[in-house]
Amino acid sequence: MVEQYNLALLLFFVAGASDAVDGFLAKRFGWTSRLGALLDPLADKFLLVTCYAVLAWNGLLPSWLLVLVLTRDLLIVGGAVAYNFRIRRLEAEPTLISKLNTLLQILLVLLVIVYQATDWGQAQWIDWLIWAVTVSVIWSGLDYVVTWTRRARLNR
């Protein structure tokens, strides 16, 4: 397999920058839609899960972490769809722990790619971030389940 980590780093940066510009423009000029509000977080999830899958495939992240991240995301998306159709229209409300989880996931991808591209840094930071992501994935997943179960019971 060809290992082009510099290119991967550039592509990840471009994807992140374009998402940030898109978000800024949408908020600044009111260029929002219900569809965009649903698709943007799904695109973010798709990018991160794809990165985790590729890094796990190449042995740079543990496969159990990919399974954990994917399970959480599928649980949240499935729960949101069920809530939307069975209870009432769902407004996307990312929680603070969910935002922290996303930040940690992004940092882990960046650190792994930077480490591979430059051999800069310390592998122990990667191990630390793997466990931080693990905790935040579980915590944020449970937070969503508890919060939306409670709301579903109140809105029935």
PEKA-V506730 format. One line per field, one symbol per residue. ss: DSSP state (A for helix, B for strand, O for the rest). phi: phi as a letter, one per 30 degrees, with the letter a starting at -180 (. if undefined). burial: I if it has 9 or more other C-alpha atoms within 8 Angstrom, else O. A space follows every 50 residues. Layout:
ss->???
phi->???
burial->???
//
This chain:
ss->OOOOAAAAAAAAAAAAAAAAAAAAAAAAAOOOOAAAAAAAAAAAAAAAAA AAAAAAAOOOOOAAAAAAAAAAAAAAAAAAAAAAAAOOOOOOOOOAAAAA AAAAAAAAAAAAAAAAAAOOOOAAAAAAAAAAAAAAAAAAAAAAAAAAAA AAAAAO
phi->.dccdddddddddddddddddeddddddcidbbddddddedddddddddd ddddddedicbddddedddddedddddddddddddccaeccdbddddddd ededddddeedddddddbhcjbddddeddedddedddddddddddddddd ddddcd
burial->OOOOIIOIIOOOOOOOOOOOOOOOIIIOOOOOOOOOIIOOOOOOIOOIIO IIIOIIIOOOIOIOIIOIIIOIIOIIOOOIOIIIOOIOOOOOOOOOIIII IOOIIIIIIIIIIIIIIOOOOOOOOIOOIIOIIIOIIIIIIOOIIOOOOO OIOOOO
//
